[in-house]
Every structure is written in structure tokens, then in C-alpha cells.
């Protein structure tokens, strides 16, 4: 239950701060931001008590989450999802993609001149989430809970282990 209820409070605070800024500068975008935030939390509530959901639904939640983050980061972040239609009904642990992307945004440098691109793609029977390793100068405090929770959740449901690899790229 603790693993399933993991939604970084910073995400919520950052979303509210973005909303406050938008209210002052662009009320139309502020309204759009509230709609996206509402949709994101609605999707989280729908899946948080499920062990597995179709990858298609997980990608939908990820796109909603990423849209919120793009309001904040603008062109400094990019998301590429390359999953064939025939893979969309494969089952995944809910909110695992959102958590991985959140980790990438939290721990890496992202600028408009050199955007942080997170890629999600199917490779054979595996789902790969990849981003460049560009650590922030001032390290963000990390509990390691995100990757550990995903690893434990999959270990409880599958004999195929989660692989986390750090490479030169």
C-alpha cells in the first residue's frame, strides 16, 4: 500500500506554483493547467489500487503527467514514446512510468538549449525507459525509494527482474 500511494509531494507543490504563475500571466493556460492537474490525479486515483494495468492506460497517465511538467519546464524537456499498438495491452505496474520519468526530471539538468529527452520504447519483450545521465550540480536529495519501489513491485508479480543500467550515455 505504501508503494502504491507514492506520488511525490514536490510534484503537487510545483504544479500549484506553476498554476500561481500562470494565473498572473496567462489565465487561459492557467485553466488548461488545472484541467490537466485534475485529469492526472483522476487517473492516479483510478489505478492506484490495481496491481497491473494495460500499458496503453499507463502511457495515457504518463502523457498527462508530462504535459503538466511541460507547463513548468517548457522546451527544456521532451518525451518520446515508441510502443507498437500490439504491445499496448501488455500489463504493467501502475504509475511506474510516471515515477521513472519523474526521477529523470528530478535528477538531471534540462535546458531549452539542450532539452532532456526521456524515451519510452518497447524492445522485444522489454519496456525500456531511457534518458541521458546529466546530474544536477547540486544533487537533489534522494531516498532511492522510486527505483526500489518499482523493483519490488515487479519482483512480487514477475520472475523477470527489473534492470537498472547506468551507461556513459
C-alpha positions as CSV (number, residue, x, y, z in Angstrom):
1,X,0.0,0.0,0.0
2,X,2.8,2.4,0.8
3,X,4.4,1.7,-2.6
4,X,1.1,2.3,-4.4
5,X,0.4,5.6,-2.7
6,X,3.8,7.1,-3.8
7,X,3.1,10.4,-5.5
8,X,5.9,12.9,-4.9
9,X,4.5,15.9,-2.9
10,X,7.0,18.1,-4.8
11,X,5.2,17.3,-8.0
12,X,2.0,18.7,-6.4
13,X,3.7,21.8,-4.9
14,X,5.4,22.5,-8.2
15,X,2.1,22.2,-10.1
16,X,0.5,24.7,-7.7
17,X,3.4,27.1,-8.1
18,X,3.2,26.8,-11.9
19,X,-0.5,27.5,-11.6
20,X,0.0,30.6,-9.5
21,X,2.5,31.9,-12.1
22,X,0.1,31.2,-14.9
23,X,-2.8,32.9,-13.2
24,X,-0.8,36.1,-13.2
25,X,0.5,35.8,-16.7
26,X,-1.9,33.7,-18.8
27,X,-5.4,32.8,-17.4
28,X,-6.2,30.6,-20.4
29,X,-3.1,28.4,-19.8
30,X,-3.9,28.5,-16.1
31,X,-7.3,27.0,-16.7
32,X,-5.7,24.4,-19.0
33,X,-3.2,23.6,-16.2
34,X,-6.0,23.0,-13.7
35,X,-7.7,20.7,-16.2
36,X,-4.5,18.7,-16.7
37,X,-3.8,18.5,-13.0
38,X,-7.3,17.3,-12.3
39,X,-7.1,14.7,-15.1
40,X,-3.7,13.5,-13.8
41,X,-5.0,13.0,-10.2
42,X,-8.2,11.4,-11.5
43,X,-6.1,8.9,-13.5
44,X,-3.9,8.2,-10.4
45,X,-7.0,7.5,-8.3
46,X,-8.3,5.1,-10.9
47,X,-5.2,3.0,-11.0
48,X,-3.6,3.3,-7.6
49,X,-5.3,0.2,-6.1
50,X,-4.7,-2.1,-9.1
51,X,-1.7,-4.4,-9.3
52,X,-1.5,-4.2,-13.1
53,X,-3.0,-2.1,-15.8
54,X,-2.7,-2.1,-19.7
55,X,0.4,-0.3,-20.9
56,X,-1.9,1.9,-23.1
57,X,-3.5,3.3,-19.9
58,X,-0.1,3.8,-18.2
59,X,1.1,5.7,-21.3
60,X,-2.0,7.9,-21.1
61,X,-1.3,8.7,-17.5
62,X,2.3,9.4,-18.3
63,X,1.4,11.8,-21.1
64,X,-1.0,13.7,-18.8
65,X,1.7,13.9,-16.1
66,X,4.3,15.0,-18.7
67,X,2.0,17.7,-20.1
68,X,1.9,19.2,-16.6
69,X,5.7,19.1,-16.3
70,X,6.0,20.8,-19.7
71,X,4.0,23.7,-18.4
72,X,6.8,24.1,-15.9
73,X,9.9,23.2,-17.9
74,X,8.7,24.3,-21.4
75,X,11.0,23.2,-24.2
76,X,13.7,22.0,-21.7
77,X,12.1,18.6,-21.6
78,X,10.9,16.2,-24.3
79,X,9.1,12.8,-24.2
80,X,9.3,10.2,-27.0
81,X,7.0,7.2,-26.7
82,X,7.6,4.4,-29.2
83,X,5.4,1.5,-28.4
84,X,3.7,-0.5,-31.1
85,X,-0.1,-0.9,-30.9
86,X,0.3,-4.7,-30.5
87,X,2.2,-4.0,-27.2
88,X,-0.4,-1.7,-25.7
89,X,-2.4,-4.4,-23.9
90,X,0.6,-5.8,-22.1
91,X,0.2,-5.3,-18.4
92,X,2.5,-3.0,-16.3
93,X,2.6,-1.8,-12.7
94,X,0.5,1.4,-12.4
95,X,2.4,4.7,-12.1
96,X,5.8,3.0,-12.8
97,X,6.4,5.1,-16.0
98,X,5.4,8.3,-14.3
99,X,7.7,7.6,-11.4
100,X,10.7,6.8,-13.8
101,X,10.1,10.0,-15.8
102,X,9.7,12.0,-12.6
103,X,13.1,10.6,-11.4
104,X,14.7,11.6,-14.7
105,X,13.3,15.2,-14.4
106,X,14.3,15.4,-10.8
107,X,17.9,14.3,-11.1
108,X,19.0,15.6,-14.4
109,X,19.8,19.0,-16.0
110,X,17.3,20.2,-18.5
111,X,17.6,23.4,-20.6
112,X,15.9,24.8,-23.6
113,X,19.2,24.8,-25.5
114,X,19.8,21.1,-24.5
115,X,16.5,19.5,-23.7
116,X,16.3,16.4,-21.5
117,X,14.7,13.8,-23.7
118,X,13.1,10.8,-22.0
119,X,12.4,7.9,-24.2
120,X,9.9,5.0,-23.6
121,X,10.0,2.2,-26.1
122,X,9.3,-1.5,-26.5
123,X,12.3,-3.6,-27.3
124,X,11.3,-7.2,-27.7
125,X,9.5,-8.2,-24.6
126,X,11.0,-5.4,-22.6
127,X,9.8,-1.9,-21.9
128,X,12.8,0.5,-21.8
129,X,12.8,3.9,-20.2
130,X,15.9,5.9,-21.1
131,X,17.3,9.3,-20.5
132,X,20.7,11.0,-20.7
133,X,22.7,10.9,-17.5
134,X,23.2,14.7,-16.8
135,X,23.3,15.0,-13.0
136,X,22.4,18.4,-11.5
137,X,25.4,20.3,-10.0
138,X,23.6,20.5,-6.6
139,X,22.5,16.9,-6.0
140,X,18.8,16.5,-5.3
141,X,18.1,14.7,-2.1
142,X,17.1,11.2,-3.0
143,X,15.8,8.3,-0.9
144,X,16.1,5.8,-3.7
145,X,12.5,4.9,-3.0
146,X,11.3,5.3,-6.6
147,X,13.5,2.7,-8.3
148,X,13.4,0.4,-5.2
149,X,9.6,0.5,-5.2
150,X,9.3,-0.3,-8.9
151,X,11.8,-3.2,-8.5
152,X,9.9,-4.6,-5.5
153,X,6.5,-4.3,-7.1
154,X,7.7,-6.2,-10.3
155,X,9.5,-8.8,-8.2
156,X,6.2,-9.6,-6.4
157,X,4.4,-10.1,-9.7
158,X,7.0,-11.5,-12.2
159,X,10.1,-13.7,-12.4
160,X,11.6,-11.2,-14.9
161,X,13.7,-8.8,-12.9
162,X,13.8,-5.0,-13.4
163,X,17.2,-3.9,-14.8
164,X,18.6,-0.5,-14.0
165,X,21.7,0.3,-16.0
166,X,23.8,3.4,-15.9
167,X,26.0,3.9,-19.0
168,X,28.3,6.5,-20.5
169,X,25.4,7.9,-22.5
